[in-house]
């Protein structure tokens, strides 16, 4: 396997883990909790979902052939908390990730050597992928943090539970 193929496989798996953390966060919360925001300057999870999905639809539609900031995108509207139901929120979440993974999974090693345009600026495909890794990871982290604040002791951890690090490490070593 070539270095480019290894890279594409690694980032696909990493993005799947990022989405899984978002999925696990969303599953723990009801619609009222998804709309909770600390203050007027803070975003609710619903707003973060709307923004991440809007970014994905814009950046990853016609990824190699058109500017990643589409004229049809209304980024400012993404920060209006207008999602009415959890079903609508989940549809928005899945639509963005669907477009993203469809495009990412279709990239080839040769594509990694190309450039794409985002807001009129040229970026290597690798840089564009890595920018989105940082962007999506930070927003999913925000979602988890908000969820943990809301749920308190009822929060189901997304990673290794406190006090279980050594047992987890031992199990991973035993697993091989």
TAJOVEN-V275789 format. One record per residue. N is the residue number from 1. RES is the residue in one small letter. SS is DSSP state (2 for helix, 1 for strand, 0 for the rest). D_LAST is the distance of its C-alpha to the last C-alpha in whole Angstrom. Layout:
# TAJOVEN-V275789
N & RES & SS & D_LAST
N & RES & SS & D_LAST
This chain:
# TAJOVEN-V275789
1 & x & 0 & 22
2 & x & 0 & 25
3 & x & 2 & 24
4 & x & 2 & 26
5 & x & 2 & 24
6 & x & 2 & 21
7 & x & 2 & 23
8 & x & 2 & 24
9 & x & 2 & 21
10 & x & 2 & 19
11 & x & 2 & 22
12 & x & 2 & 23
13 & x & 2 & 19
14 & x & 2 & 20
15 & x & 2 & 24
16 & x & 2 & 22
17 & x & 2 & 20
18 & x & 2 & 24
19 & x & 2 & 26
20 & x & 2 & 23
21 & x & 2 & 24
22 & x & 2 & 28
23 & x & 2 & 28
24 & x & 2 & 26
25 & x & 2 & 29
26 & x & 2 & 32
27 & x & 2 & 31
28 & x & 0 & 32
29 & x & 0 & 35
30 & x & 0 & 38
31 & x & 2 & 41
32 & x & 2 & 43
33 & x & 2 & 40
34 & x & 2 & 39
35 & x & 0 & 42
36 & x & 0 & 42
37 & x & 0 & 43
38 & x & 0 & 43
39 & x & 0 & 47
40 & x & 0 & 48
41 & x & 0 & 47
42 & x & 0 & 43
43 & x & 0 & 41
44 & x & 0 & 40
45 & x & 2 & 37
46 & x & 2 & 39
47 & x & 2 & 41
48 & x & 2 & 38
49 & x & 2 & 36
50 & x & 2 & 40
51 & x & 2 & 39
52 & x & 2 & 36
53 & x & 2 & 37
54 & x & 2 & 40
55 & x & 2 & 38
56 & x & 2 & 36
57 & x & 2 & 39
58 & x & 2 & 41
59 & x & 2 & 38
60 & x & 2 & 37
61 & x & 0 & 40
62 & x & 0 & 41
63 & x & 0 & 38
64 & x & 0 & 39
65 & x & 0 & 43
66 & x & 0 & 44
67 & x & 0 & 44
68 & x & 0 & 42
69 & x & 0 & 44
70 & x & 0 & 46
71 & x & 0 & 50
72 & x & 0 & 49
73 & x & 0 & 46
74 & x & 0 & 48
75 & x & 2 & 46
76 & x & 2 & 48
77 & x & 2 & 48
78 & x & 2 & 44
79 & x & 2 & 45
80 & x & 0 & 47
81 & x & 0 & 46
82 & x & 0 & 47
83 & x & 0 & 44
84 & x & 0 & 46
85 & x & 0 & 43
86 & x & 2 & 40
87 & x & 2 & 40
88 & x & 2 & 41
89 & x & 2 & 39
90 & x & 2 & 36
91 & x & 2 & 38
92 & x & 2 & 38
93 & x & 2 & 35
94 & x & 2 & 34
95 & x & 2 & 36
96 & x & 2 & 35
97 & x & 2 & 32
98 & x & 2 & 33
99 & x & 2 & 35
100 & x & 2 & 32
101 & x & 2 & 29
102 & x & 2 & 32
103 & x & 2 & 33
104 & x & 2 & 30
105 & x & 2 & 28
106 & x & 2 & 31
107 & x & 0 & 31
108 & x & 0 & 31
109 & x & 0 & 30
110 & x & 2 & 34
111 & x & 2 & 34
112 & x & 2 & 32
113 & x & 2 & 35
114 & x & 0 & 38
115 & x & 1 & 39
116 & x & 1 & 40
117 & x & 1 & 43
118 & x & 1 & 42
119 & x & 0 & 45
120 & x & 0 & 47
121 & x & 1 & 45
122 & x & 1 & 43
123 & x & 1 & 39
124 & x & 1 & 36
125 & x & 2 & 34
126 & x & 2 & 31
127 & x & 2 & 33
128 & x & 2 & 34
129 & x & 2 & 30
130 & x & 2 & 29
131 & x & 2 & 33
132 & x & 2 & 32
133 & x & 2 & 28
134 & x & 2 & 30
135 & x & 2 & 32
136 & x & 2 & 30
137 & x & 2 & 28
138 & x & 2 & 31
139 & x & 2 & 32
140 & x & 2 & 30
141 & x & 2 & 29
142 & x & 2 & 33
143 & x & 2 & 32
144 & x & 2 & 30
145 & x & 2 & 32
146 & x & 2 & 35
147 & x & 2 & 33
148 & x & 2 & 32
149 & x & 2 & 35
150 & x & 2 & 37
151 & x & 2 & 35
152 & x & 2 & 34
153 & x & 2 & 33
154 & x & 2 & 32
155 & x & 0 & 30
156 & x & 0 & 26
157 & x & 0 & 24
158 & x & 0 & 22
159 & x & 0 & 19
160 & x & 0 & 18
161 & x & 0 & 21
162 & x & 0 & 23
163 & x & 0 & 22
164 & x & 0 & 19
165 & x & 2 & 17
166 & x & 2 & 15
167 & x & 2 & 14
168 & x & 2 & 13
169 & x & 2 & 11
170 & x & 2 & 10
171 & x & 2 & 9
172 & x & 2 & 6
173 & x & 2 & 5
174 & x & 2 & 5
175 & x & 2 & 4
176 & x & 0 & 0
